[in-house]
Amino acid sequence: MILIIHAHPYPQRSRAGRTMLEAVRDLPDLEVRSLYDLYPDFDIDVAAEQAALLRADLVVWLHPVYWYSVPAMLKHWFDVVLLRGWAYGEGGDALQGKHCLWVATTGGRASSFTESGVHQLPFDEFAAPIRQTALFCGMEWEPPLALHGAHLIAEDEIAAAASAFRERLTQWSAVPHAKREIWRPNDFE
Ligand SMILES: Cc1cc2nc3c(=O)[nH]c(=O)nc-3n(C[C@H](O)[C@H](O)[C@H](O)COP(=O)(O)O)c2cc1C
């Protein structure tokens, strides 16, 4: 099962993230949990979130990049769901071996994530804390998908990214479990 943890504080104003989500919503064996819809008061149902994670083989974190990181709700979700003794530490093996795919949209163009660009660092540097969160919980880190310049690019570029995302999930489901470690998809960056 593929579990999409979707964190967008203003889903009705989302263009890129919404297109990405709508492109995959109808795939079989896929569950979407839109955190801001589920928990408008930030009161996350930890048991429900953990149960969803236990059902999943692939966990997707889909969100806009806010201040070089995840939106506040997803950070809160990390804090209250990925608990010691459950996700890490002694006895904390609930997520071991599950795969994690990070799907991020950014306002900055790809060219702005360079030493001479306005964000000064390669985008991968900003991925590090998110990647390490997954790795610390024993998850397998899939090559991320990043859609840059999300409010600057044309509709057809967003549609192409969304269709690449759908292809990625479709291929992931088709690959036998034993071969997943060596499978590497094409990125659209
Ligand atoms: C509070 C806030 C912080 C943001 N921080 C960043 C940032 O650090 N880097 C960046 O490239 N874009 C940043 N953005 C732009 C968003 O990432 C961008 O608007 C979003 O990915 C577009 O996707 P959407 O159409 O699904 O909303 C920020 C936007 C907001 C509202």
PDBQT file of the ligand as one rigid body, heavy atoms in Angstrom, charges set to zero:
ROOT
HETATM    1  C1  LIG A 201       5.389  30.573   4.239  1.00  0.00    +0.000 C 
HETATM    2  C2  LIG A 201       6.042  30.219   2.943  1.00  0.00    +0.000 A 
HETATM    3  C3  LIG A 201       7.372  29.859   2.910  1.00  0.00    +0.000 A 
HETATM    4  C4  LIG A 201       7.986  29.492   1.708  1.00  0.00    +0.000 A 
HETATM    5  N1  LIG A 201       9.323  29.127   1.720  1.00  0.00    +0.000 NA
HETATM    6  C5  LIG A 201       9.902  28.752   0.569  1.00  0.00    +0.000 A 
HETATM    7  C6  LIG A 201      11.274  28.357   0.564  1.00  0.00    +0.000 A 
HETATM    8  O1  LIG A 201      11.957  28.319   1.580  1.00  0.00    +0.000 OA
HETATM    9  N2  LIG A 201      11.855  28.017  -0.622  1.00  0.00    +0.000 N 
HETATM   10  C7  LIG A 201      11.133  28.045  -1.796  1.00  0.00    +0.000 A 
HETATM   11  O2  LIG A 201      11.708  27.737  -2.855  1.00  0.00    +0.000 OA
HETATM   12  N3  LIG A 201       9.813  28.385  -1.812  1.00  0.00    +0.000 NA
HETATM   13  C8  LIG A 201       9.202  28.751  -0.661  1.00  0.00    +0.000 A 
HETATM   14  N4  LIG A 201       7.868  29.073  -0.661  1.00  0.00    +0.000 N 
HETATM   15  C9  LIG A 201       7.080  28.927  -1.919  1.00  0.00    +0.000 C 
HETATM   16  C10 LIG A 201       6.293  27.601  -1.912  1.00  0.00    +0.000 C 
HETATM   17  O3  LIG A 201       7.151  26.484  -1.776  1.00  0.00    +0.000 OA
HETATM   18  C11 LIG A 201       5.475  27.486  -3.181  1.00  0.00    +0.000 C 
HETATM   19  O4  LIG A 201       4.556  28.539  -3.185  1.00  0.00    +0.000 OA
HETATM   20  C12 LIG A 201       4.737  26.169  -3.280  1.00  0.00    +0.000 C 
HETATM   21  O5  LIG A 201       5.633  25.102  -3.368  1.00  0.00    +0.000 OA
HETATM   22  C13 LIG A 201       3.829  26.153  -4.479  1.00  0.00    +0.000 C 
HETATM   23  O6  LIG A 201       3.068  24.950  -4.466  1.00  0.00    +0.000 OA
HETATM   24  P1  LIG A 201       1.466  24.989  -4.419  1.00  0.00    +0.000 P 
HETATM   25  O7  LIG A 201       0.984  25.517  -5.740  1.00  0.00    +0.000 OA
HETATM   26  O8  LIG A 201       1.043  23.561  -4.182  1.00  0.00    +0.000 OA
HETATM   27  O9  LIG A 201       1.070  25.899  -3.274  1.00  0.00    +0.000 OA
HETATM   28  C14 LIG A 201       7.245  29.488   0.511  1.00  0.00    +0.000 A 
HETATM   29  C15 LIG A 201       5.887  29.865   0.542  1.00  0.00    +0.000 A 
HETATM   30  C16 LIG A 201       5.301  30.235   1.736  1.00  0.00    +0.000 A 
HETATM   31  C17 LIG A 201       3.833  30.616   1.728  1.00  0.00    +0.000 C 
ENDROOT
TORSDOF 0
